[in-house]
Amino acid sequence: MKSEMAAAGVSAAGVATISSFMESHKPQRGGNRDAGKAEFDAMLGTLTESDRSAFQKMMQNKHQKRGRGGEQK
C-alpha cells in the first residue's frame, strides 16, 4: 500500500503518517466503529491538503475497481 500511496502522489511524510496509523489501529472485532472513524478523520486532518486529497482519490479509485464504489461503467 505504501507504493500505491507514493504513486498516487502522497508525500513520503504522508505515507509514513498513514502507514504508522494503519499499523497501530488494526480493525478489531466488536470495536467501536465511530471511535475508529473519528481517529482516522483526526489523522487525515494532520496531513497536508495535497496528501489528503491524493490519499482519498487513491482510496476511491481502489474501491471502484473492487466494485464497492458503485456501478462500473
Predicted model as a PDB file, atoms N, CA, C, CB and O in Angstrom, pLDDT in the B-factor column:
MODEL        1                                                                  
ATOM      1  N   MET A   1       0.826  -1.192   0.000  1.00 88.00           N  
ATOM      2  CA  MET A   1       0.000   0.000   0.000  1.00 88.00           C  
ATOM      3  C   MET A   1       0.869   1.254   0.000  1.00 88.00           C  
ATOM      4  CB  MET A   1      -0.939  -0.001   1.208  1.00 88.00           C  
ATOM      5  O   MET A   1       0.465   2.286  -0.537  1.00 88.00           O  
ATOM      6  N   LYS A   2       2.054   1.176   0.594  1.00 91.00           N  
ATOM      7  CA  LYS A   2       2.944   2.333   0.617  1.00 91.00           C  
ATOM      8  C   LYS A   2       3.301   2.770  -0.792  1.00 91.00           C  
ATOM      9  CB  LYS A   2       4.212   2.019   1.407  1.00 91.00           C  
ATOM     10  O   LYS A   2       3.311   3.962  -1.098  1.00 91.00           O  
ATOM     11  N   SER A   3       3.595   1.798  -1.651  1.00 92.00           N  
ATOM     12  CA  SER A   3       3.951   2.147  -3.034  1.00 92.00           C  
ATOM     13  C   SER A   3       2.757   2.727  -3.779  1.00 92.00           C  
ATOM     14  CB  SER A   3       4.484   0.915  -3.781  1.00 92.00           C  
ATOM     15  O   SER A   3       2.925   3.608  -4.622  1.00 92.00           O  
ATOM     16  N   GLU A   4       1.551   2.243  -3.479  1.00 93.00           N  
ATOM     17  CA  GLU A   4       0.347   2.798  -4.101  1.00 93.00           C  
ATOM     18  C   GLU A   4       0.149   4.252  -3.691  1.00 93.00           C  
ATOM     19  CB  GLU A   4      -0.889   1.967  -3.719  1.00 93.00           C  
ATOM     20  O   GLU A   4      -0.203   5.095  -4.515  1.00 93.00           O  
ATOM     21  N   MET A   5       0.376   4.538  -2.411  1.00 93.00           N  
ATOM     22  CA  MET A   5       0.216   5.914  -1.935  1.00 93.00           C  
ATOM     23  C   MET A   5       1.247   6.825  -2.588  1.00 93.00           C  
ATOM     24  CB  MET A   5       0.345   5.978  -0.400  1.00 93.00           C  
ATOM     25  O   MET A   5       0.915   7.928  -3.024  1.00 93.00           O  
ATOM     26  N   ALA A   6       2.489   6.374  -2.659  1.00 93.00           N  
ATOM     27  CA  ALA A   6       3.541   7.176  -3.280  1.00 93.00           C  
ATOM     28  C   ALA A   6       3.225   7.416  -4.747  1.00 93.00           C  
ATOM     29  CB  ALA A   6       4.910   6.487  -3.135  1.00 93.00           C  
ATOM     30  O   ALA A   6       3.412   8.525  -5.249  1.00 93.00           O  
ATOM     31  N   ALA A   7       2.746   6.385  -5.443  1.00 93.00           N  
ATOM     32  CA  ALA A   7       2.402   6.519  -6.854  1.00 93.00           C  
ATOM     33  C   ALA A   7       1.226   7.476  -7.057  1.00 93.00           C  
ATOM     34  CB  ALA A   7       2.071   5.151  -7.445  1.00 93.00           C  
ATOM     35  O   ALA A   7       1.122   8.133  -8.093  1.00 93.00           O  
ATOM     36  N   ALA A   8       0.349   7.547  -6.063  1.00 93.00           N  
ATOM     37  CA  ALA A   8      -0.813   8.435  -6.152  1.00 93.00           C  
ATOM     38  C   ALA A   8      -0.452   9.884  -5.858  1.00 93.00           C  
ATOM     39  CB  ALA A   8      -1.895   7.975  -5.193  1.00 93.00           C  
ATOM     40  O   ALA A   8      -1.271  10.781  -6.056  1.00 93.00           O  
ATOM     41  N   GLY A   9       0.779  10.118  -5.383  1.00 95.00           N  
ATOM     42  CA  GLY A   9       1.209  11.485  -5.133  1.00 95.00           C  
ATOM     43  C   GLY A   9       1.266  11.886  -3.673  1.00 95.00           C  
ATOM     44  O   GLY A   9       1.449  13.063  -3.363  1.00 95.00           O  
ATOM     45  N   VAL A  10       1.112  10.929  -2.771  1.00 95.00           N  
ATOM     46  CA  VAL A  10       1.220  11.228  -1.344  1.00 95.00           C  
ATOM     47  C   VAL A  10       2.712  11.369  -1.024  1.00 95.00           C  
ATOM     48  CB  VAL A  10       0.536  10.101  -0.454  1.00 95.00           C  
ATOM     49  O   VAL A  10       3.519  10.541  -1.445  1.00 95.00           O  
ATOM     50  N   SER A  11       3.073  12.414  -0.282  1.00 96.00           N  
ATOM     51  CA  SER A  11       4.476  12.651   0.057  1.00 96.00           C  
ATOM     52  C   SER A  11       5.004  11.559   0.979  1.00 96.00           C  
ATOM     53  CB  SER A  11       4.645  14.025   0.715  1.00 96.00           C  
ATOM     54  O   SER A  11       4.226  10.812   1.572  1.00 96.00           O  
ATOM     55  N   ALA A  12       6.318  11.468   1.099  1.00 96.00           N  
ATOM     56  CA  ALA A  12       6.935  10.471   1.972  1.00 96.00           C  
ATOM     57  C   ALA A  12       6.466  10.650   3.418  1.00 96.00           C  
ATOM     58  CB  ALA A  12       8.472  10.566   1.895  1.00 96.00           C  
ATOM     59  O   ALA A  12       6.226   9.665   4.117  1.00 96.00           O  
ATOM     60  N   ALA A  13       6.334  11.891   3.865  1.00 96.00           N  
ATOM     61  CA  ALA A  13       5.860  12.156   5.230  1.00 96.00           C  
ATOM     62  C   ALA A  13       4.409  11.688   5.387  1.00 96.00           C  
ATOM     63  CB  ALA A  13       5.979  13.670   5.567  1.00 96.00           C  
ATOM     64  O   ALA A  13       4.042  11.125   6.418  1.00 96.00           O  
ATOM     65  N   GLY A  14       3.599  11.922   4.368  1.00 96.00           N  
ATOM     66  CA  GLY A  14       2.200  11.483   4.404  1.00 96.00           C  
ATOM     67  C   GLY A  14       2.095   9.972   4.433  1.00 96.00           C  
ATOM     68  O   GLY A  14       1.293   9.417   5.184  1.00 96.00           O  
ATOM     69  N   VAL A  15       2.902   9.300   3.618  1.00 96.00           N  
ATOM     70  CA  VAL A  15       2.917   7.835   3.594  1.00 96.00           C  
ATOM     71  C   VAL A  15       3.304   7.300   4.969  1.00 96.00           C  
ATOM     72  CB  VAL A  15       3.898   7.309   2.512  1.00 96.00           C  
ATOM     73  O   VAL A  15       2.694   6.351   5.461  1.00 96.00           O  
ATOM     74  N   ALA A  16       4.308   7.902   5.585  1.00 96.00           N  
ATOM     75  CA  ALA A  16       4.749   7.463   6.915  1.00 96.00           C  
ATOM     76  C   ALA A  16       3.643   7.660   7.947  1.00 96.00           C  
ATOM     77  CB  ALA A  16       6.014   8.230   7.345  1.00 96.00           C  
ATOM     78  O   ALA A  16       3.405   6.777   8.770  1.00 96.00           O  
ATOM     79  N   THR A  17       2.969   8.798   7.914  1.00 96.00           N  
ATOM     80  CA  THR A  17       1.887   9.079   8.861  1.00 96.00           C  
ATOM     81  C   THR A  17       0.749   8.082   8.707  1.00 96.00           C  
ATOM     82  CB  THR A  17       1.362  10.503   8.666  1.00 96.00           C  
ATOM     83  O   THR A  17       0.278   7.513   9.692  1.00 96.00           O  
ATOM     84  N   ILE A  18       0.312   7.872   7.477  1.00 95.00           N  
ATOM     85  CA  ILE A  18      -0.804   6.966   7.212  1.00 95.00           C  
ATOM     86  C   ILE A  18      -0.418   5.534   7.572  1.00 95.00           C  
ATOM     87  CB  ILE A  18      -1.236   7.050   5.732  1.00 95.00           C  
ATOM     88  O   ILE A  18      -1.200   4.819   8.198  1.00 95.00           O  
ATOM     89  N   SER A  19       0.776   5.115   7.182  1.00 95.00           N  
ATOM     90  CA  SER A  19       1.219   3.751   7.457  1.00 95.00           C  
ATOM     91  C   SER A  19       1.322   3.467   8.943  1.00 95.00           C  
ATOM     92  CB  SER A  19       2.550   3.496   6.800  1.00 95.00           C  
ATOM     93  O   SER A  19       0.895   2.411   9.408  1.00 95.00           O  
ATOM     94  N   SER A  20       1.889   4.405   9.691  1.00 94.00           N  
ATOM     95  CA  SER A  20       2.008   4.172  11.136  1.00 94.00           C  
ATOM     96  C   SER A  20       0.637   4.155  11.799  1.00 94.00           C  
ATOM     97  CB  SER A  20       2.892   5.249  11.786  1.00 94.00           C  
ATOM     98  O   SER A  20       0.421   3.403  12.749  1.00 94.00           O  
ATOM     99  N   PHE A  21      -0.293   4.974  11.310  1.00 93.00           N  
ATOM    100  CA  PHE A  21      -1.661   4.949  11.841  1.00 93.00           C  
ATOM    101  C   PHE A  21      -2.298   3.591  11.569  1.00 93.00           C  
ATOM    102  CB  PHE A  21      -2.518   6.083  11.217  1.00 93.00           C  
ATOM    103  O   PHE A  21      -2.895   2.989  12.462  1.00 93.00           O  
ATOM    104  N   MET A  22      -2.170   3.113  10.336  1.00 91.00           N  
ATOM    105  CA  MET A  22      -2.783   1.829   9.966  1.00 91.00           C  
ATOM    106  C   MET A  22      -2.199   0.684  10.799  1.00 91.00           C  
ATOM    107  CB  MET A  22      -2.576   1.547   8.458  1.00 91.00           C  
ATOM    108  O   MET A  22      -2.925  -0.216  11.221  1.00 91.00           O  
ATOM    109  N   GLU A  23      -0.894   0.724  11.030  1.00 90.00           N  
ATOM    110  CA  GLU A  23      -0.251  -0.332  11.818  1.00 90.00           C  
ATOM    111  C   GLU A  23      -0.733  -0.338  13.269  1.00 90.00           C  
ATOM    112  CB  GLU A  23       1.266  -0.163  11.780  1.00 90.00           C  
ATOM    113  O   GLU A  23      -0.908  -1.399  13.869  1.00 90.00           O  
ATOM    114  N   SER A  24      -0.944   0.837  13.817  1.00 88.00           N  
ATOM    115  CA  SER A  24      -1.327   0.912  15.226  1.00 88.00           C  
ATOM    116  C   SER A  24      -2.835   0.844  15.451  1.00 88.00           C  
ATOM    117  CB  SER A  24      -0.795   2.181  15.823  1.00 88.00           C  
ATOM    118  O   SER A  24      -3.286   0.778  16.594  1.00 88.00           O  
ATOM    119  N   HIS A  25      -3.610   0.858  14.381  1.00 83.00           N  
ATOM    120  CA  HIS A  25      -5.069   0.827  14.507  1.00 83.00           C  
ATOM    121  C   HIS A  25      -5.661  -0.289  13.658  1.00 83.00           C  
ATOM    122  CB  HIS A  25      -5.674   2.178  14.098  1.00 83.00           C  
ATOM    123  O   HIS A  25      -6.471  -0.042  12.765  1.00 83.00           O  
ATOM    124  N   LYS A  26      -5.250  -1.517  13.945  1.00 78.00           N  
ATOM    125  CA  LYS A  26      -5.795  -2.666  13.232  1.00 78.00           C  
ATOM    126  C   LYS A  26      -7.263  -2.843  13.611  1.00 78.00           C  
ATOM    127  CB  LYS A  26      -4.983  -3.955  13.549  1.00 78.00           C  
ATOM    128  O   LYS A  26      -7.632  -2.645  14.769  1.00 78.00           O  
ATOM    129  N   PRO A  27      -8.105  -3.214  12.638  1.00 74.00           N  
ATOM    130  CA  PRO A  27      -9.527  -3.439  12.965  1.00 74.00           C  
ATOM    131  C   PRO A  27      -9.683  -4.533  14.014  1.00 74.00           C  
ATOM    132  CB  PRO A  27     -10.321  -3.814  11.698  1.00 74.00           C  
ATOM    133  O   PRO A  27      -8.989  -5.549  13.986  1.00 74.00           O  
ATOM    134  N   GLN A  28     -10.601  -4.303  14.929  1.00 73.00           N  
ATOM    135  CA  GLN A  28     -10.840  -5.282  15.983  1.00 73.00           C  
ATOM    136  C   GLN A  28     -12.298  -5.705  15.945  1.00 73.00           C  
ATOM    137  CB  GLN A  28     -10.470  -4.708  17.374  1.00 73.00           C  
ATOM    138  O   GLN A  28     -13.200  -4.888  15.763  1.00 73.00           O  
ATOM    139  N   ARG A  29     -12.501  -6.978  16.118  1.00 73.00           N  
ATOM    140  CA  ARG A  29     -13.855  -7.499  16.139  1.00 73.00           C  
ATOM    141  C   ARG A  29     -14.607  -6.887  17.315  1.00 73.00           C  
ATOM    142  CB  ARG A  29     -13.853  -9.046  16.225  1.00 73.00           C  
ATOM    143  O   ARG A  29     -14.127  -6.910  18.449  1.00 73.00           O  
ATOM    144  N   GLY A  30     -15.778  -6.345  17.040  1.00 72.00           N  
ATOM    145  CA  GLY A  30     -16.573  -5.740  18.091  1.00 72.00           C  
ATOM    146  C   GLY A  30     -16.073  -4.373  18.520  1.00 72.00           C  
ATOM    147  O   GLY A  30     -16.549  -3.824  19.514  1.00 72.00           O  
ATOM    148  N   GLY A  31     -15.116  -3.816  17.781  1.00 72.00           N  
ATOM    149  CA  GLY A  31     -14.585  -2.493  18.117  1.00 72.00           C  
ATOM    150  C   GLY A  31     -15.590  -1.397  17.836  1.00 72.00           C  
ATOM    151  O   GLY A  31     -16.555  -1.596  17.099  1.00 72.00           O  
ATOM    152  N   ASN A  32     -15.362  -0.255  18.421  1.00 79.00           N  
ATOM    153  CA  ASN A  32     -16.258   0.881  18.235  1.00 79.00           C  
ATOM    154  C   ASN A  32     -15.939   1.564  16.907  1.00 79.00           C  
ATOM    155  CB  ASN A  32     -16.135   1.883  19.416  1.00 79.00           C  
ATOM    156  O   ASN A  32     -14.935   2.268  16.787  1.00 79.00           O  
ATOM    157  N   ARG A  33     -16.799   1.352  15.915  1.00 81.00           N  
ATOM    158  CA  ARG A  33     -16.573   1.870  14.565  1.00 81.00           C  
ATOM    159  C   ARG A  33     -16.543   3.393  14.550  1.00 81.00           C  
ATOM    160  CB  ARG A  33     -17.654   1.362  13.615  1.00 81.00           C  
ATOM    161  O   ARG A  33     -15.716   3.985  13.856  1.00 81.00           O  
ATOM    162  N   ASP A  34     -17.431   4.036  15.304  1.00 85.00           N  
ATOM    163  CA  ASP A  34     -17.480   5.500  15.326  1.00 85.00           C  
ATOM    164  C   ASP A  34     -16.192   6.087  15.899  1.00 85.00           C  
ATOM    165  CB  ASP A  34     -18.685   5.982  16.145  1.00 85.00           C  
ATOM    166  O   ASP A  34     -15.681   7.085  15.391  1.00 85.00           O  
ATOM    167  N   ALA A  35     -15.676   5.474  16.945  1.00 85.00           N  
ATOM    168  CA  ALA A  35     -14.425   5.953  17.544  1.00 85.00           C  
ATOM    169  C   ALA A  35     -13.275   5.777  16.555  1.00 85.00           C  
ATOM    170  CB  ALA A  35     -14.122   5.197  18.868  1.00 85.00           C  
ATOM    171  O   ALA A  35     -12.430   6.660  16.413  1.00 85.00           O  
ATOM    172  N   GLY A  36     -13.249   4.640  15.877  1.00 85.00           N  
ATOM    173  CA  GLY A  36     -12.211   4.395  14.886  1.00 85.00           C  
ATOM    174  C   GLY A  36     -12.273   5.389  13.747  1.00 85.00           C  
ATOM    175  O   GLY A  36     -11.239   5.864  13.278  1.00 85.00           O  
ATOM    176  N   LYS A  37     -13.477   5.707  13.298  1.00 88.00           N  
ATOM    177  CA  LYS A  37     -13.637   6.676  12.219  1.00 88.00           C  
ATOM    178  C   LYS A  37     -13.189   8.063  12.678  1.00 88.00           C  
ATOM    179  CB  LYS A  37     -15.100   6.714  11.741  1.00 88.00           C  
ATOM    180  O   LYS A  37     -12.561   8.794  11.912  1.00 88.00           O  
ATOM    181  N   ALA A  38     -13.504   8.424  13.902  1.00 91.00           N  
ATOM    182  CA  ALA A  38     -13.084   9.724  14.429  1.00 91.00           C  
ATOM    183  C   ALA A  38     -11.561   9.808  14.500  1.00 91.00           C  
ATOM    184  CB  ALA A  38     -13.697   9.966  15.823  1.00 91.00           C  
ATOM    185  O   ALA A  38     -10.979  10.840  14.169  1.00 91.00           O  
ATOM    186  N   GLU A  39     -10.918   8.727  14.930  1.00 92.00           N  
ATOM    187  CA  GLU A  39      -9.450   8.710  14.991  1.00 92.00           C  
ATOM    188  C   GLU A  39      -8.851   8.798  13.588  1.00 92.00           C  
ATOM    189  CB  GLU A  39      -8.950   7.431  15.702  1.00 92.00           C  
ATOM    190  O   GLU A  39      -7.856   9.491  13.380  1.00 92.00           O  
ATOM    191  N   PHE A  40      -9.455   8.097  12.626  1.00 92.00           N  
ATOM    192  CA  PHE A  40      -8.977   8.134  11.245  1.00 92.00           C  
ATOM    193  C   PHE A  40      -9.137   9.544  10.668  1.00 92.00           C  
ATOM    194  CB  PHE A  40      -9.741   7.104  10.375  1.00 92.00           C  
ATOM    195  O   PHE A  40      -8.227  10.061  10.020  1.00 92.00           O  
ATOM    196  N   ASP A  41     -10.285  10.153  10.906  1.00 94.00           N  
ATOM    197  CA  ASP A  41     -10.519  11.522  10.426  1.00 94.00           C  
ATOM    198  C   ASP A  41      -9.537  12.500  11.060  1.00 94.00           C  
ATOM    199  CB  ASP A  41     -11.962  11.958  10.728  1.00 94.00           C  
ATOM    200  O   ASP A  41      -9.074  13.431  10.402  1.00 94.00           O  
ATOM    201  N   ALA A  42      -9.221  12.293  12.332  1.00 94.00           N  
ATOM    202  CA  ALA A  42      -8.242  13.154  13.011  1.00 94.00           C  
ATOM    203  C   ALA A  42      -6.867  12.988  12.384  1.00 94.00           C  
ATOM    204  CB  ALA A  42      -8.179  12.831  14.521  1.00 94.00           C  
ATOM    205  O   ALA A  42      -6.140  13.967  12.211  1.00 94.00           O  
ATOM    206  N   MET A  43      -6.503  11.746  12.040  1.00 95.00           N  
ATOM    207  CA  MET A  43      -5.219  11.505  11.383  1.00 95.00           C  
ATOM    208  C   MET A  43      -5.194  12.188  10.024  1.00 95.00           C  
ATOM    209  CB  MET A  43      -4.955   9.992  11.231  1.00 95.00           C  
ATOM    210  O   MET A  43      -4.193  12.806   9.664  1.00 95.00           O  
ATOM    211  N   LEU A  44      -6.280  12.086   9.264  1.00 94.00           N  
ATOM    212  CA  LEU A  44      -6.342  12.757   7.961  1.00 94.00           C  
ATOM    213  C   LEU A  44      -6.167  14.266   8.118  1.00 94.00           C  
ATOM    214  CB  LEU A  44      -7.678  12.450   7.257  1.00 94.00           C  
ATOM    215  O   LEU A  44      -5.584  14.925   7.257  1.00 94.00           O  
ATOM    216  N   GLY A  45      -6.675  14.804   9.219  1.00 94.00           N  
ATOM    217  CA  GLY A  45      -6.547  16.230   9.483  1.00 94.00           C  
ATOM    218  C   GLY A  45      -5.116  16.681   9.708  1.00 94.00           C  
ATOM    219  O   GLY A  45      -4.816  17.869   9.588  1.00 94.00           O  
ATOM    220  N   THR A  46      -4.222  15.746  10.035  1.00 95.00           N  
ATOM    221  CA  THR A  46      -2.817  16.112  10.248  1.00 95.00           C  
ATOM    222  C   THR A  46      -2.033  16.150   8.941  1.00 95.00           C  
ATOM    223  CB  THR A  46      -2.161  15.133  11.211  1.00 95.00           C  
ATOM    224  O   THR A  46      -0.913  16.658   8.904  1.00 95.00           O  
ATOM    225  N   LEU A  47      -2.613  15.615   7.871  1.00 96.00           N  
ATOM    226  CA  LEU A  47      -1.928  15.593   6.576  1.00 96.00           C  
ATOM    227  C   LEU A  47      -2.055  16.944   5.875  1.00 96.00           C  
ATOM    228  CB  LEU A  47      -2.499  14.474   5.682  1.00 96.00           C  
ATOM    229  O   LEU A  47      -2.948  17.737   6.174  1.00 96.00           O  
ATOM    230  N   THR A  48      -1.152  17.183   4.948  1.00 96.00           N  
ATOM    231  CA  THR A  48      -1.295  18.385   4.118  1.00 96.00           C  
ATOM    232  C   THR A  48      -2.501  18.178   3.210  1.00 96.00           C  
ATOM    233  CB  THR A  48       0.011  18.672   3.275  1.00 96.00           C  
ATOM    234  O   THR A  48      -2.936  17.049   2.985  1.00 96.00           O  
ATOM    235  N   GLU A  49      -3.030  19.270   2.695  1.00 96.00           N  
ATOM    236  CA  GLU A  49      -4.195  19.193   1.817  1.00 96.00           C  
ATOM    237  C   GLU A  49      -3.907  18.313   0.592  1.00 96.00           C  
ATOM    238  CB  GLU A  49      -4.616  20.605   1.369  1.00 96.00           C  
ATOM    239  O   GLU A  49      -4.753  17.516   0.185  1.00 96.00           O  
ATOM    240  N   SER A  50      -2.722  18.459   0.015  1.00 96.00           N  
ATOM    241  CA  SER A  50      -2.406  17.671  -1.180  1.00 96.00           C  
ATOM    242  C   SER A  50      -2.272  16.188  -0.852  1.00 96.00           C  
ATOM    243  CB  SER A  50      -1.116  18.179  -1.824  1.00 96.00           C  
ATOM    244  O   SER A  50      -2.703  15.344  -1.638  1.00 96.00           O  
ATOM    245  N   ASP A  51      -1.679  15.854   0.301  1.00 96.00           N  
ATOM    246  CA  ASP A  51      -1.568  14.448   0.703  1.00 96.00           C  
ATOM    247  C   ASP A  51      -2.946  13.861   0.974  1.00 96.00           C  
ATOM    248  CB  ASP A  51      -0.676  14.306   1.952  1.00 96.00           C  
ATOM    249  O   ASP A  51      -3.245  12.746   0.547  1.00 96.00           O  
ATOM    250  N   ARG A  52      -3.774  14.598   1.672  1.00 95.00           N  
ATOM    251  CA  ARG A  52      -5.124  14.125   1.995  1.00 95.00           C  
ATOM    252  C   ARG A  52      -5.917  13.880   0.709  1.00 95.00           C  
ATOM    253  CB  ARG A  52      -5.863  15.151   2.900  1.00 95.00           C  
ATOM    254  O   ARG A  52      -6.584  12.855   0.566  1.00 95.00           O  
ATOM    255  N   SER A  53      -5.837  14.822  -0.209  1.00 95.00           N  
ATOM    256  CA  SER A  53      -6.554  14.695  -1.476  1.00 95.00           C  
ATOM    257  C   SER A  53      -6.056  13.504  -2.279  1.00 95.00           C  
ATOM    258  CB  SER A  53      -6.410  15.971  -2.296  1.00 95.00           C  
ATOM    259  O   SER A  53      -6.861  12.741  -2.814  1.00 95.00           O  
ATOM    260  N   ALA A  54      -4.737  13.331  -2.372  1.00 95.00           N  
ATOM    261  CA  ALA A  54      -4.164  12.214  -3.128  1.00 95.00           C  
ATOM    262  C   ALA A  54      -4.549  10.877  -2.500  1.00 95.00           C  
ATOM    263  CB  ALA A  54      -2.633  12.341  -3.199  1.00 95.00           C  
ATOM    264  O   ALA A  54      -4.878   9.930  -3.214  1.00 95.00           O  
ATOM    265  N   PHE A  55      -4.510  10.793  -1.164  1.00 94.00           N  
ATOM    266  CA  PHE A  55      -4.869   9.559  -0.473  1.00 94.00           C  
ATOM    267  C   PHE A  55      -6.341   9.226  -0.691  1.00 94.00           C  
ATOM    268  CB  PHE A  55      -4.568   9.675   1.026  1.00 94.00           C  
ATOM    269  O   PHE A  55      -6.680   8.080  -0.985  1.00 94.00           O  
ATOM    270  N   GLN A  56      -7.215  10.216  -0.550  1.00 93.00           N  
ATOM    271  CA  GLN A  56      -8.639   9.964  -0.711  1.00 93.00           C  
ATOM    272  C   GLN A  56      -8.968   9.562  -2.155  1.00 93.00           C  
ATOM    273  CB  GLN A  56      -9.445  11.204  -0.308  1.00 93.00           C  
ATOM    274  O   GLN A  56      -9.809   8.694  -2.385  1.00 93.00           O  
ATOM    275  N   LYS A  57      -8.308  10.191  -3.111  1.00 93.00           N  
ATOM    276  CA  LYS A  57      -8.536   9.831  -4.511  1.00 93.00           C  
ATOM    277  C   LYS A  57      -8.064   8.401  -4.774  1.00 93.00           C  
ATOM    278  CB  LYS A  57      -7.809  10.819  -5.452  1.00 93.00           C  
ATOM    279  O   LYS A  57      -8.739   7.643  -5.470  1.00 93.00           O  
ATOM    280  N   MET A  58      -6.907   8.032  -4.220  1.00 93.00           N  
ATOM    281  CA  MET A  58      -6.397   6.674  -4.376  1.00 93.00           C  
ATOM    282  C   MET A  58      -7.384   5.665  -3.798  1.00 93.00           C  
ATOM    283  CB  MET A  58      -5.022   6.530  -3.696  1.00 93.00           C  
ATOM    284  O   MET A  58      -7.653   4.638  -4.421  1.00 93.00           O  
ATOM    285  N   MET A  59      -7.925   5.944  -2.617  1.00 91.00           N  
ATOM    286  CA  MET A  59      -8.862   5.025  -1.985  1.00 91.00           C  
ATOM    287  C   MET A  59     -10.162   4.911  -2.779  1.00 91.00           C  
ATOM    288  CB  MET A  59      -9.158   5.477  -0.563  1.00 91.00           C  
ATOM    289  O   MET A  59     -10.732   3.825  -2.883  1.00 91.00           O  
ATOM    290  N   GLN A  60     -10.632   6.024  -3.337  1.00 91.00           N  
ATOM    291  CA  GLN A  60     -11.845   5.974  -4.154  1.00 91.00           C  
ATOM    292  C   GLN A  60     -11.620   5.108  -5.382  1.00 91.00           C  
ATOM    293  CB  GLN A  60     -12.279   7.391  -4.574  1.00 91.00           C  
ATOM    294  O   GLN A  60     -12.459   4.275  -5.726  1.00 91.00           O  
ATOM    295  N   ASN A  61     -10.484   5.306  -6.043  1.00 88.00           N  
ATOM    296  CA  ASN A  61     -10.176   4.511  -7.231  1.00 88.00           C  
ATOM    297  C   ASN A  61     -10.026   3.037  -6.890  1.00 88.00           C  
ATOM    298  CB  ASN A  61      -8.902   5.023  -7.895  1.00 88.00           C  
ATOM    299  O   ASN A  61     -10.465   2.171  -7.647  1.00 88.00           O  
ATOM    300  N   LYS A  62      -9.415   2.757  -5.765  1.00 82.00           N  
ATOM    301  CA  LYS A  62      -9.205   1.383  -5.326  1.00 82.00           C  
ATOM    302  C   LYS A  62     -10.545   0.701  -5.071  1.00 82.00           C  
ATOM    303  CB  LYS A  62      -8.331   1.346  -4.059  1.00 82.00           C  
ATOM    304  O   LYS A  62     -10.731  -0.452  -5.460  1.00 82.00           O  
ATOM    305  N   HIS A  63     -11.467   1.384  -4.434  1.00 75.00           N  
ATOM    306  CA  HIS A  63     -12.762   0.796  -4.116  1.00 75.00           C  
ATOM    307  C   HIS A  63     -13.618   0.637  -5.362  1.00 75.00           C  
ATOM    308  CB  HIS A  63     -13.492   1.646  -3.088  1.00 75.00           C  
ATOM    309  O   HIS A  63     -14.384  -0.322  -5.457  1.00 75.00           O  
ATOM    310  N   GLN A  64     -13.509   1.548  -6.316  1.00 76.00           N  
ATOM    311  CA  GLN A  64     -14.288   1.425  -7.544  1.00 76.00           C  
ATOM    312  C   GLN A  64     -13.833   0.207  -8.342  1.00 76.00           C  
ATOM    313  CB  GLN A  64     -14.163   2.701  -8.395  1.00 76.00           C  
ATOM    314  O   GLN A  64     -14.659  -0.481  -8.941  1.00 76.00           O  
ATOM    315  N   LYS A  65     -12.545  -0.062  -8.356  1.00 65.00           N  
ATOM    316  CA  LYS A  65     -12.031  -1.226  -9.075  1.00 65.00           C  
ATOM    317  C   LYS A  65     -12.548  -2.522  -8.474  1.00 65.00           C  
ATOM    318  CB  LYS A  65     -10.509  -1.223  -9.070  1.00 65.00           C  
ATOM    319  O   LYS A  65     -12.736  -3.511  -9.183  1.00 65.00           O  
ATOM    320  N   ARG A  66     -12.775  -2.516  -7.175  1.00 58.00           N  
ATOM    321  CA  ARG A  66     -13.271  -3.723  -6.495  1.00 58.00           C  
ATOM    322  C   ARG A  66     -14.802  -3.780  -6.471  1.00 58.00           C  
ATOM    323  CB  ARG A  66     -12.730  -3.778  -5.062  1.00 58.00           C  
ATOM    324  O   ARG A  66     -15.375  -4.738  -5.952  1.00 58.00           O  
ATOM    325  N   GLY A  67     -15.456  -2.780  -7.017  1.00 56.00           N  
ATOM    326  CA  GLY A  67     -16.909  -2.798  -7.071  1.00 56.00           C  
ATOM    327  C   GLY A  67     -17.597  -2.235  -5.863  1.00 56.00           C  
ATOM    328  O   GLY A  67     -18.809  -2.399  -5.721  1.00 56.00           O  
ATOM    329  N   ARG A  68     -16.872  -1.573  -4.979  1.00 50.00           N  
ATOM    330  CA  ARG A  68     -17.503  -1.020  -3.770  1.00 50.00           C  
ATOM    331  C   ARG A  68     -17.973   0.411  -3.976  1.00 50.00           C  
ATOM    332  CB  ARG A  68     -16.533  -1.072  -2.598  1.00 50.00           C  
ATOM    333  O   ARG A  68     -18.790   0.903  -3.199  1.00 50.00           O  
ATOM    334  N   GLY A  69     -17.488   1.075  -4.979  1.00 49.00           N  
ATOM    335  CA  GLY A  69     -17.786   2.499  -5.154  1.00 49.00           C  
ATOM    336  C   GLY A  69     -18.973   2.763  -6.045  1.00 49.00           C  
ATOM    337  O   GLY A  69     -19.105   3.868  -6.570  1.00 49.00           O  
ATOM    338  N   GLY A  70     -19.830   1.803  -6.233  1.00 51.00           N  
ATOM    339  CA  GLY A  70     -20.967   2.000  -7.123  1.00 51.00           C  
ATOM    340  C   GLY A  70     -20.772   1.164  -8.375  1.00 51.00           C  
ATOM    341  O   GLY A  70     -19.863   0.339  -8.457  1.00 51.00           O  
ATOM    342  N   GLU A  71     -21.633   1.391  -9.336  1.00 50.00           N  
ATOM    343  CA  GLU A  71     -21.563   0.599 -10.558  1.00 50.00           C  
ATOM    344  C   GLU A  71     -20.419   1.030 -11.451  1.00 50.00           C  
ATOM    345  CB  GLU A  71     -22.861   0.694 -11.315  1.00 50.00           C  
ATOM    346  O   GLU A  71     -20.163   2.223 -11.620  1.00 50.00           O  
ATOM    347  N   GLN A  72     -19.738   0.060 -12.019  1.00 46.00           N  
ATOM    348  CA  GLN A  72     -18.700   0.335 -13.003  1.00 46.00           C  
ATOM    349  C   GLN A  72     -19.360   0.522 -14.354  1.00 46.00           C  
ATOM    350  CB  GLN A  72     -17.643  -0.805 -13.050  1.00 46.00           C  
ATOM    351  O   GLN A  72     -20.314  -0.183 -14.685  1.00 46.00           O  
ATOM    352  N   LYS A  73     -18.866   1.458 -15.128  1.00 44.00           N  
ATOM    353  CA  LYS A  73     -19.437   1.676 -16.463  1.00 44.00           C  
ATOM    354  C   LYS A  73     -18.429   1.322 -17.511  1.00 44.00           C  
ATOM    355  CB  LYS A  73     -19.898   3.124 -16.644  1.00 44.00           C  
ATOM    356  O   LYS A  73     -18.713   1.435 -18.703  1.00 44.00           O  
TER     357      LYS A  73                                                      
ENDMDL                                                                          
END                                                                             
